[in-house]
């Protein structure tokens, strides 16, 4: 592949539909640092690569070299993204989100997990 690790990080962020602020908050780097990484003005260190791979279930080989698939497992990636986004919400919005999910489950006639009924 001809793209750089910075370009792959940007591609990943866009695939996840996250802004630079959202993505950087999840991997605990500043949005300025992320912008520099995406534009190749800053080298990506091993810690940041590990955070990205762990946070979004990204294939380490793909991130480093562009080879293979972007994600290790698509379902786990969606779950990881959801949890990470939930964790960035204020508690009152977390409760609102739980209420909304419970409402959707009722509408579709689904059963509530034992610890999710609030």
N, C-alpha and C positions, 0 to 999 in steps of 0.2 A: 504494500500500500504506500501511496505517496503522501498521505496526510501525516501531520505531526501529532504528538500526544496532546498538545493544546487544542488542536482542531477536533480531535476525538473527544476531549472533555466537553467542548462546546456542543458537539453533535449529541453526546449523551444528555447534556442538560436540556437541549431542545427536544430530544426524544421523550424525556420525562416531563416536558412542559413546565419547567421551572425557570424562574427568573434568576439572574446572577445572585441577587440578594437571598432568595429562597435556597438555592443550591449551596451557596457559601455558608449559610447559617447551619445547614444540615451537616456539612463536613467541617464545620468550625474553623473556617478561614475567613478573612475579610473579603468583601465583594471586590475591593481594589486588587487584592492579591489574585483572586480568581480571574479578573479581567486581564491582568498581566500574564497569567498562565495561558489563558485562551488565545492571547495575541503573541505568545512566545517571547514576551519580554522578561519572563521569569521562568526558571527551571522548576519542574515539578519534582519535589522530593519524595522519597519512599513512603514517608508518613502520610502524605496527601494521597498518594496512589492507594495505599491500604485503606484509608478512610473512605475514598470514593468506592472502591471495590466492596468493602464491608457494608457501607450505607445503602448501596443501590444494587447489590448482588451482580456487580460487573465482572466480567471475565478479565482477569489480570493480564493474560496474554494479549487480548484484544486492546486493552487500554495502553499497554506498553508498545506493542508492535503493529496493531491493526489487523492481526491474524485471528481468525475464528469469529465466533459470534459475540455480540456486544454483552449479552447477559448470560449468566450461568443458568438461570431458570426464570422465565417470565412471570409466573405466578408469585414467586417469592419477591421479585422486584416490585411488583405492585403493592404487595403487603408491606415491604420495607419502606417504600415511598409514603404509603398511607400513615404508617406509624410515625415516621420522621416528621411529616407535616402536622400530624395531630400533636406531637410533642412541642411544636413551635407555637401552638395556639395558647392563648390565655385560658385559665381554668373555666371561666364562664362560657367561652366558645367551645371548649371541649365538651362540656355538659350539653350545650345546644346540639353539637354534632351527634352525640350519643342519642339524644331525644329524636333527632331526625332519622337516624338509622333504625331505631326502634319503630318509628312510624312507618318507614318503608317496609320493614319486616312484617308488620301487621297488615299493610296493604296487600302484600303478596301472599299472605297466609302462612308465612314462615314461622318457625319456632325461634324463640330467643335463647341464646346461649345463657346458662345459669347465672353468669356474672355480668351480663350486659343489660339487664333490665333496669338498672339504676335504682 
